Amino acid sequence: MAPPPASDELPGVPARRAALRLLDAVLRRGDPLDQAAPPVLRAIERGDDRALALAIAQEALRWLPDLDRLIDAATRQILPEDAKARSVLRLMLAQALRLGLPPHAVIATGLPLLTGGPRRLAHGVFSAVLRSGGLPASPTLPAAVQARWSAAWPSRVDAIAAGLAVPPPLDLALRDAARTAEWAERLGGVSLAPGHVRLARGGAIESLEGFSEGAWWVQDLAASIPARLLGPGEGRRVLDLCAAPGGKTMQLAAAGWQVTALDKSARRLERLRENVARVGLSVDVVAADAMQWRPSELYDAVLIDAPCSATGTCRRHPDVLHRLVDQSGLEDLQRALLERASGAIRADGRLVYAVCSLEPGEGEAQAVWVKALGPVPITAEQLPAGLSPTPEGWFRSDPGMLAEHGGIDGFFAAMWGK
């Protein structure tokens, strides 16, 4: 933990120092931003300063290749990749070019991060970029990501990049889908599917109408689709594997399923319990490893929201574009979960597999591998307007879809039955 700021430190500097530490945590250590943020931001008293630090780091990560291009074009000698001056310049340019902060304020709060370092160089590069440079309309993907996704989605990669240009809107899933029109009007949002309301970003979630009464929870529209595929529960039993933090668990319970929510992380299950309690739903929570746990009886349905690279969430978590993930290990685990889950459903049961990933090895390749169950094709009627199933009867989304409505996360889902 960094020492507390000096009493005479300029207001705003602690937030920029925190952003610098977050950038370092992602790029040097490979930490997920949402794991690195809590301990780094804890020392900042004001909520708006914590939000600013996180926004600066996120925008720097979202536009990193383009920011580096501008920095390199303004220096005679290329700064090392891990140079502190490069990181500070990334943050300064993200504030000026993406967050619209005044250049004088960016300079005043950015240069103190280079105590004993090349402040004059940083000042000169920053000023030169503002005079002559600018960012493209869409972020440039990191080279390794560009190569992978160009091979996997040659006709979609440009649209995916365009979908990352701005942080996504706020999606809410409603406890009572019958009140969709009412909540869309009360919250000033729009609905793209029953039980869904989309709002513009901004403001504290806890202050929105309906939060305290548990009328809704935050969940991207794409993330809601796997549970939607199972339809009304009508009192039937469903096993939600890898359930925490509980978005799909709450969907299933609200749709009338008797839900067993299983996850091996005690910390994440505590968050699930808090979420379920807030919305007033009843769920059977099991803390266990899905690869070791044995159900006492078969289920009418099983939903696997499998551990994955999470690259489909890159528009809200741009750090995933810059962290190395062992996809082979994840793919082995995903297959093992599919094999175990296929034996947990009744003769007329359903199995839904889903990942928030844009990697075909975690989605399409896994669906092809399943042989023990018969495919149940997903239909257009099960999906929000503007989305269609694949020719194989699967669901595949990416951040470039529904662009006219603010986009959607990248997701894959497939369904089978006995």
C-alpha positions in Angstrom: 0.0 0.0 0.0 1.4 3.4 -1.0 2.0 5.9 1.8 -0.7 8.5 2.4 -0.3 11.7 0.4 1.5 14.6 1.9 -0.8 17.1 3.5 0.3 19.8 1.0 -0.2 17.6 -2.0 -2.4 19.2 -4.7 -6.0 17.9 -4.7 -6.5 15.4 -7.5 -3.0 14.0 -7.4 -4.0 11.0 -5.1 -6.6 10.0 -7.7 -4.0 10.1 -10.5 -1.5 8.2 -8.3 -4.1 5.5 -7.8 -4.8 5.3 -11.5 -1.0 4.9 -12.1 -0.9 2.0 -9.6 -4.0 0.4 -11.3 -2.3 0.6 -14.7 0.8 -1.0 -13.3 -1.2 -3.8 -11.7 -2.7 -4.7 -15.0 0.2 -4.3 -17.4 3.1 -5.4 -15.2 1.5 -7.9 -12.8 -1.4 -9.1 -15.0 -4.0 -8.5 -12.2 -7.6 -8.1 -13.1 -8.6 -4.5 -12.7 -11.6 -5.3 -10.5 -9.3 -7.2 -8.1 -6.6 -4.6 -8.1 -9.0 -1.6 -7.5 -10.4 -2.1 -4.0 -7.1 -2.0 -2.1 -5.7 0.8 -4.3 -8.8 3.0 -4.0 -9.4 2.4 -0.3 -7.1 5.2 0.7 -9.0 7.8 -1.3 -11.8 9.4 0.8 -14.1 10.9 -1.8 -16.3 8.6 -3.9 -16.0 10.8 -7.0 -12.2 10.7 -6.8 -12.3 6.9 -6.6 -14.6 6.8 -9.6 -12.3 9.2 -11.5 -9.2 7.1 -10.8 -10.9 4.0 -12.1 -12.2 5.8 -15.2 -8.7 7.2 -16.0 -7.2 3.7 -15.8 -10.0 2.2 -17.8 -9.7 4.7 -20.6 -6.0 4.4 -20.8 -6.4 0.6 -21.1 -9.2 1.0 -23.7 -7.0 3.1 -26.0 -3.5 1.9 -25.0 -2.1 1.1 -28.5 -3.4 4.4 -29.8 -2.0 6.4 -26.9 1.3 4.7 -27.3 1.3 5.6 -31.0 0.8 9.3 -30.1 3.5 9.2 -27.5 6.0 7.6 -29.8 5.3 10.1 -32.6 6.1 13.0 -30.2 9.5 11.7 -28.9 12.9 11.6 -30.5 13.9 8.5 -28.6 11.2 5.8 -27.9 10.4 5.5 -24.2 10.7 2.0 -22.9 7.5 0.1 -22.6 7.7 0.0 -18.8 9.0 3.5 -18.3 7.1 5.5 -15.7 7.0 8.5 -17.9 5.1 6.5 -20.6 2.5 5.3 -18.1 2.0 8.8 -16.8 1.6 10.2 -20.3 -0.9 7.4 -21.1 -3.0 8.6 -18.1 -2.6 12.3 -18.9 -3.6 11.8 -22.5 -6.6 9.6 -21.6 -7.8 12.4 -19.4 -7.5 15.1 -22.0 -8.5 13.2 -25.1 -11.2 10.9 -23.6 -12.5 12.4 -20.4 -12.3 16.0 -21.6 -10.4 17.3 -18.6 -8.7 20.7 -19.0 -5.1 20.4 -20.1 -3.8 22.7 -17.3 -5.5 20.5 -14.7 -4.1 17.3 -16.3 -0.6 18.8 -16.2 -0.9 20.0 -12.6 -2.1 16.6 -11.3 0.0 14.4 -13.6 3.5 15.8 -13.5 3.8 15.4 -9.7 3.7 11.7 -10.3 7.2 12.0 -11.9 9.0 13.4 -8.9 12.7 13.1 -9.6 11.8 12.0 -13.2 11.6 13.6 -16.7 8.8 16.1 -16.0 10.0 18.5 -18.7 9.9 15.6 -21.3 6.4 14.6 -20.2 5.1 18.1 -20.3 6.6 18.6 -23.8 5.2 15.3 -25.2 1.8 16.0 -23.7 1.6 19.5 -25.2 2.9 18.3 -28.6 0.3 15.5 -28.8 -2.5 18.0 -28.0 -1.3 20.3 -30.7 -0.9 17.7 -33.5 -2.4 14.4 -32.5 -5.8 12.8 -31.9 -7.4 9.4 -31.4 -9.1 7.4 -34.1 -12.8 6.8 -34.1 -12.4 3.2 -32.8 -9.7 1.8 -30.5 -6.9 -0.2 -32.0 -6.9 -3.7 -30.5 -3.6 -5.0 -29.0 -1.6 -6.9 -31.6 -2.2 -10.4 -30.2 -6.0 -9.7 -29.8 -6.2 -8.3 -33.3 -4.5 -11.4 -34.7 -6.8 -13.8 -32.8 -10.0 -12.1 -33.6 -9.2 -11.3 -37.2 -8.8 -15.1 -37.7 -11.9 -16.0 -35.7 -14.2 -13.2 -36.8 -12.8 -11.7 -40.0 -16.1 -10.0 -40.9 -16.8 -8.7 -37.3 -13.4 -7.6 -35.9 -13.8 -4.0 -37.1 -17.3 -3.8 -35.6 -16.0 -5.3 -32.3 -13.3 -2.7 -32.1 -15.9 0.0 -32.8 -18.0 -1.4 -30.0 -15.2 -0.7 -27.5 -14.9 3.0 -28.2 -17.0 4.1 -25.2 -18.0 2.5 -21.9 -21.3 0.6 -22.1 -24.7 1.8 -20.9 -26.2 0.4 -17.7 -28.4 -2.7 -18.1 -30.8 -3.8 -15.4 -32.6 -7.1 -15.1 -36.0 -6.9 -13.4 -37.4 -9.2 -10.7 -40.8 -8.9 -12.3 -40.7 -9.0 -16.1 -44.4 -8.1 -16.2 -43.5 -4.6 -15.0 -41.0 -3.9 -17.7 -42.8 -0.9 -19.3 -43.5 0.6 -15.8 -39.8 0.4 -14.7 -38.6 1.7 -18.1 -40.7 4.8 -17.6 -39.9 5.3 -13.9 -36.2 5.0 -14.5 -36.2 7.0 -17.8 -34.7 4.1 -19.8 -35.5 1.8 -22.7 -36.2 -1.9 -22.8 -34.7 -4.3 -25.4 -36.4 -7.4 -24.0 -39.0 -8.4 -21.3 -37.5 -7.9 -17.9 -34.7 -5.6 -19.2 -34.2 -1.8 -18.9 -31.2 0.1 -20.3 -30.1 3.4 -18.8 -27.4 5.9 -19.7 -24.3 5.7 -17.5 -23.8 8.0 -14.6 -24.8 8.4 -11.0 -24.6 6.0 -8.1 -26.5 2.7 -8.7 -27.7 2.6 -5.1 -29.5 5.9 -5.6 -31.7 4.7 -8.5 -35.3 4.1 -7.8 -36.1 0.5 -7.1 -32.6 -0.5 -5.7 -33.5 -0.5 -2.1 -36.7 -2.5 -2.7 -34.8 -5.1 -4.8 -36.8 -4.5 -8.0 -33.8 -5.1 -10.2 -30.1 -5.9 -10.4 -27.3 -4.9 -12.8 -26.8 -7.4 -15.6 -25.7 -6.9 -19.2 -28.4 -7.9 -21.7 -26.1 -10.6 -23.3 -25.5 -12.1 -19.8 -29.3 -12.5 -19.3 -29.8 -14.6 -22.4 -28.6 -18.0 -21.1 -31.1 -18.1 -18.3 -33.8 -16.8 -20.7 -33.3 -19.9 -22.8 -34.8 -22.1 -20.1 -38.0 -20.2 -19.9 -40.5 -20.3 -17.0 -39.6 -22.6 -14.2 -43.1 -23.4 -13.0 -41.6 -24.9 -9.8 -39.1 -27.2 -11.5 -35.6 -27.6 -10.2 -32.5 -26.1 -11.8 -28.8 -26.3 -10.9 -26.8 -23.1 -11.5 -23.1 -24.1 -11.7 -20.4 -21.5 -11.1 -23.3 -19.3 -9.9 -21.7 -16.4 -8.1 -22.2 -13.5 -8.0 -25.8 -14.5 -8.8 -27.2 -12.6 -11.8 -28.4 -15.8 -13.5 -29.4 -17.3 -10.2 -31.8 -14.4 -9.6 -33.1 -14.6 -13.1 -34.0 -18.2 -12.7 -35.6 -17.8 -9.2 -37.6 -14.8 -10.5 -38.8 -17.0 -13.4 -40.2 -19.6 -11.0 -37.4 -22.1 -10.8 -36.3 -23.8 -7.6 -32.6 -22.9 -7.8 -29.6 -24.6 -6.4 -26.7 -22.2 -6.8 -23.3 -23.8 -6.5 -19.9 -22.1 -6.4 -16.6 -23.0 -4.8 -15.7 -19.4 -3.8 -17.0 -18.6 -0.3 -16.2 -14.9 -0.9 -18.2 -14.8 -4.1 -21.1 -16.8 -2.6 -21.4 -14.2 0.2 -21.9 -11.6 -2.5 -24.5 -13.9 -4.1 -26.4 -14.3 -0.8 -26.4 -10.5 -0.4 -27.7 -10.0 -3.9 -30.4 -12.6 -3.5 -31.5 -11.2 -0.1 -31.8 -7.7 -1.5 -34.2 -8.8 -4.2 -36.2 -11.0 -1.9 -35.8 -14.3 -3.7 -35.3 -17.8 -2.2 -32.3 -19.9 -3.4 -30.5 -23.0 -2.1 -26.8 -22.0 -1.9 -24.1 -24.7 -2.0 -20.4 -24.0 -1.4 -18.6 -26.8 -3.2 -16.3 -27.6 -6.1 -18.5 -28.6 -9.1 -15.9 -31.2 -10.0 -16.3 -32.9 -6.7 -19.9 -32.3 -5.6 -22.5 -35.0 -6.2 -26.2 -34.0 -6.4 -28.6 -36.1 -4.4 -31.1 -36.2 -7.3 -31.3 -35.1 -10.9 -32.4 -31.7 -12.1 -34.9 -30.5 -14.7 -32.2 -28.1 -16.0 -28.6 -27.2 -15.5 -27.0 -23.9 -16.4 -23.2 -23.6 -16.6 -21.9 -20.1 -16.7 -18.4 -21.5 -17.1 -15.1 -19.9 -16.0 -13.6 -18.3 -19.1 -11.2 -15.6 -20.3 -14.0 -13.0 -20.1 -12.9 -11.4 -23.3 -16.5 -10.7 -24.2 -16.7 -8.2 -21.4 -13.9 -6.0 -22.8 -16.1 -3.0 -23.4 -16.7 -2.7 -19.7 -13.4 -4.4 -18.6 -10.8 -3.2 -21.1 -8.0 -4.8 -18.9 -8.9 -8.2 -20.3 -7.4 -7.1 -23.6 -4.0 -6.8 -22.0 -3.8 -9.8 -19.6 -2.5 -13.2 -20.7 -5.0 -15.9 -19.9 -4.3 -19.7 -20.0 -7.1 -20.5 -22.4 -6.1 -24.2 -22.7 -6.5 -24.7 -19.0 -9.9 -23.0 -19.1 -11.0 -25.1 -22.1 -10.1 -28.3 -20.2 -12.1 -27.2 -17.2 -15.1 -26.2 -19.4 -15.2 -29.6 -21.0 -15.0 -31.3 -17.6 -17.9 -29.2 -16.4 -20.0 -30.0 -19.4 -19.3 -33.7 -19.0 -20.3 -33.6 -15.3 -23.4 -31.5 -15.9 -24.7 -33.7 -18.7 -25.2 -36.5 -16.1 -27.1 -34.2 -13.7 -30.2 -33.7 -15.8 -33.4 -35.8 -16.0 -34.4 -37.7 -19.1 -36.4 -34.7 -20.4 -34.1 -32.1 -19.0 -32.1 -29.2 -20.5 -28.5 -28.2 -20.3 -27.4 -24.6 -21.1 -23.7 -23.8 -21.4 -22.5 -20.2 -21.6 -19.3 -18.2 -21.5 -18.7 -14.4 -21.7 -15.9 -15.0 -24.1 -15.1 -14.0 -27.7 -12.7 -17.0 -28.1 -14.2 -19.8 -30.3 -12.2 -22.4 -28.3 -14.3 -21.5 -25.3 -17.6 -21.4 -27.1 -18.2 -22.9 -30.5 -15.5 -25.6 -30.1 -17.0 -26.7 -26.8 -20.5 -27.0 -28.3 -19.1 -29.2 -31.2 -17.4 -31.4 -28.6 -20.7 -32.3 -26.7 -21.9 -35.7 -28.0 -23.7 -37.3 -25.0 -26.8 -35.0 -25.4 -28.9 -33.9 -28.3 -28.7 -30.3 -29.5 -31.7 -28.1 -28.8 -31.6 -25.2 -31.3 -32.0 -21.7 -30.0 -34.7 -19.8 -31.9 -35.0 -16.1 -32.8 -38.1 -15.9 -30.6 -35.9 -16.6 -27.6 -33.6 -13.7 -28.3 -34.0 -9.9 -28.1 -35.0 -8.1 -31.3 -31.9 -7.5 -33.5 -30.1 -10.7 -32.5 -30.3 -14.1 -34.3 -29.2 -17.6 -33.6 -26.2 -19.0 -35.5 -26.9 -21.5 -38.3 -25.9 -24.2 -35.8 -28.7 -23.1 -33.4 -26.3 -21.4 -30.9 -26.2 -17.9 -29.6 -23.2 -15.7 -30.3 -23.0 -12.0 -29.6 -20.1 -9.5 -29.8 -19.6 -5.8 -28.7 -20.4 -4.6 -32.2 -24.0 -5.9 -32.2 -27.0 -3.7 -31.3 -24.7 -0.7 -31.8 -27.6 1.6 -32.4 -28.8 0.8 -28.9 -25.5 1.0 -27.1 -24.0 -2.4 -27.9 -23.9 -5.7 -26.0 -21.3 -7.9 -24.4 -19.7 -10.8 -26.2 -21.3 -14.1 -25.2 -21.8 -17.6 -26.4 -24.6 -20.0 -25.3 -25.8 -23.4 -26.5 -28.5 -25.8 -25.3 -28.9 -29.6 -25.2 -31.3 -32.2 -23.9 -31.5 -35.9 -23.4 
